[in-house]
Amino acid sequence: MNYTLKLSPEQIKIILNAYQKYRIPLTNDYTIFRGKINSTTLTIYKTNVATFQGAKAFELYEYWANIFGIDIEKDEKNETKKMELLIPNLNLSLVGTDEVGTGDFFGAIVVSGVYVPKENILMLKKLGVKDSKKLSDEKIMEIAPRLVKIVDHSTLILNNQRYN
């Protein structure tokens, strides 16, 4: 599959500096750069458009789009395949719990539980849900408002009097 980015002259300079050692011969008068990076061919045109082609095209396209803050096209087929590899069995609904405060001498203990029907698992993975220890606080704050609208959940706060 091919992916394209419309770039500014400054962005093109950054890419050119990064990939000079991967340069390959130009094939027409409309290009200013061609490079072979691993299994991806990067072509930059005089119109300030970069195309990524090859087996790893999406990864390279996604990398530069993220660097430059450009919204990316989702490779839904590829994303679904990646998600299926991460989830052992999409045919099972899941229940999960987590707690915070059990290591503290003072303060409440907070326990939350969630039920995720099998139909929603892939959607949650695409949203970025994973082990909270692998998420930044910012990402958690971004995901949480959407997450509570999607899944059945419950939270219990146990104060010291109730816990002890």
N, C-alpha and C positions, 0 to 999 in steps of 0.2 A: 504494500500500500504506500502511497505517496502522501507526504505532509508538507504544507507550505507555511511560511511566515513572511509577512510584510514587515520589513525592517527599516530603520533609519540608517543614514550613512554612518553614524557613530556606532550603532549596533553591529553593522557589517564589519567595521574596523576591528571590533573586539573579536568577532568570529574569525576573521582573517588572521589576526595575530595568534589565535589559539591553534589554528590548523595549517600553518604554512608548511610544516614538515609532511603533511599528508596530501599536498598538492599533486594533482594529476593533470595531464594535458587537456586544454579546452577543446570542445568538439564543435563549437559554432561561434559566431560573432556576437551573440546575445548574452554570453556569460562573462563574468569577471573572475570567477573562481570555480574550480571543481576539486573536490578532495574525496579520498576514500578513507573513511574512519571506521576501522574494524570491518563490519559487513554492511556499512551504510555509505551511500554516495551522497555527498552534499554538493549542491550546485547553487551558486549565487548569481543571479541575473542582473543586468544593467538596470532593470526596473526596481531594484532593491527587494526582490523576492528571493527567499531561500527555499529550496526544495530538499527534502530528505527522502531517500529511496533505499530500500533494502530490508534485510531481515531485522535489523535493530533500529529502523527508521523512527519508530514511535518514541523510543527511549531518548534518542538524540534530540528529536523535535521537542519533546516534553521538557528536557533539560534546558534548552535555550529559551523556550517559552517561559519557563519559570524564572530563569535568570533575568529576563527582560520584562517580566510582569505582564505577559500577553496571555489572554484566555486561550486555552487549548481546546482543540477538537477532541472529543473522547473517542477512543478506539473501543467501542462497546464490545465487539467480539473478543478482542484481546483482553480487555478488563474482566469480562465474564470468565474467560479461561483462567486468568490469574487468580481470581477470587475462588473459583472451584478448586484450584490446587491448594489453597489455604484452608479450605473447609473440608474436614474429613468426610462428612456425610450431610448433604443438603436435605436429606429426607427426614431429619430429626428436628423437632422443636427443642429449644434449649431453655434452661432455667439457670440463673447465676446470681450469686450474692457477693457482697463485699462489705467490709466494716472498716471503720476508722476510729481511733481513740483507744484501742485496747492496750496500747503500750504506755499510755499516759496515767500518772497517778491521780491527777485531778482532771475534771472535765467529763463531759458526756461521751457515751459510745453511740455512734451512728451506724446503723445497719440498713443496707438497701438491697432489695431483691428485684429481679426482672424476669419476665417471661417473654421469650421471642419465638413466635410461631415460625415454622420452617420457611414459610413464604416470605418472611422479612429478613432472613439472615443475609442474603446477598446484598440487599439494599443497605443494611447496616454496615457491612464491610465497605461498600462504596462510599458511605458517609464518612468512613475513617475510624469506625469503632474498633478498638482492640484493647488489650490489657492496659489499664490506666497507668501503670508504671512506664509504659512505652509512649505515653502521650504527654505533651507539654500542657501546662496549665491553660495557656491560651487556646490550644486545640480543644481541650475539654470544655472550656467556656463557649467555644464556637459550636460544638456538637450538641451539648446538653439541651438547649432549648428545642432543637428539632427532635432529639431522641425521645424526650418525655412525651411528645405528641404521637410517636410511632408505636411505642411498646407499653405493655402493661407493667406497672412497677409499684413498689411500695417502699417507704422509708420509715424507720422507727428510730427515735432519739431516746436513749436511756440515760437519764441523769444519774448522778452518784447515789442518791437515796434509793432509787429503784434498782440500780445495778448491784449495790452492796447490800 
